[in-house]
């Protein structure tokens, strides 16, 4: 099996190999931050749940601005976006480690890090489609997501090891490691040849069309659902159940390890049965996750649901392949993905603040009960979507003509 994988790797396009290695290193960066950021905030700045909710507004602001950043960079090859995003992310994470003695300085470096990581969402999707064969877009995006998850294991594993050896300098050591990984990713992305397909044609900086309305709505719902669980699920585990940095890193590693296989299978299944069924399944699973966090205090179950929710973020694969299926032209894809990220984050910036107020007023369980309404809305949207896979009813036979 290993020999077969090595043979396939050697036979692969060198540009694709450089891209995958770059994604791997960029994913290490993301894995470190995913495992350590909430504990970093709690240990360094002692935020309340309400303050933690409001912090998501500036952290998600670059995601809202993605469509404008992408518009400014429309004439630049997406390969160059990858280089810039990696360097931005490295600078931001290094700033968090060494140049954030006060809360307000931390905000500045958080914005730099967030700008790079959010713009990379467009890069990963567009470049992934570039390297995919027709009819295999889900499989290719699943492979890339699997590599990202594998990288997250390394990032979370580094935090787990450093939590036992670095002592009070844990966050400096972990964030330096993340920054160096992102710099290495920039060098790899720079080796990918630029393609004319990566540039938006003249006048195609922004694309907003009625044809893509379901894609937009899916991004809005995902932005709300995502932010509740990125912000409040780990915050519940850390502040209510006392989860340590080592435990959070272990959960992140478990999610990433499962995701290596799960996301590839998710992509292949999307190609086989269509996006609509995948969206329906995601909504039903989300209902179960919300119920668990709202009504259960059994920690192993909460840990399992935390991992499961991380796995279901794979629905981004289905959203991307759905857009690729309904797009009028390939030139629409990058700007439409960028706009989707922007409206996703327009919601992401406000939901955590509202969730923090809800938590403060009624307790954390109310946040997850509210999230269950998002699952219902997602289910209704999924039922309305036509991904081209539903069987069309046969036309009715013409009524017989009766003689006069």
Secondary structure, DSSP 4 states (H G I P E B T S, - for coil): -HHHHHHHHHHS-HHHHHHHHHHHHHHHHHHHHHHHHHHHHHHHH---HHHHHHHHHHHHHHHHTHHHHHHHTTTS-HHHHHHHHHHHHHHHHHHHHHS-SSHHHHHHHHHHHHHHHHHHHHHHHHHHHHTPPTT-HHHHHHHHHHHHHHHHHHHHHHHHHHHHHTGGGHHHHHHHHHHHHHHHHHHHHTTSPP-GGGSPPTT-S----GGGHHHHHHHHHHHHHHHHIIIIIHHIIIIIS---HHHHHHHHHHHHHHHHHHHHHHHHHHHHH-HHHHHHHHHHHHHHHHHHHHH---HHHHHHHHHHHHHGGGHHHHHHHHHHHH-SSTHHHHHHHHHHHHHHHHHHHHHHHHHHHHHHHH-HHHHHHHHHHHHHHHHHHHHH---S-SPPPPPPPPPPPPP-
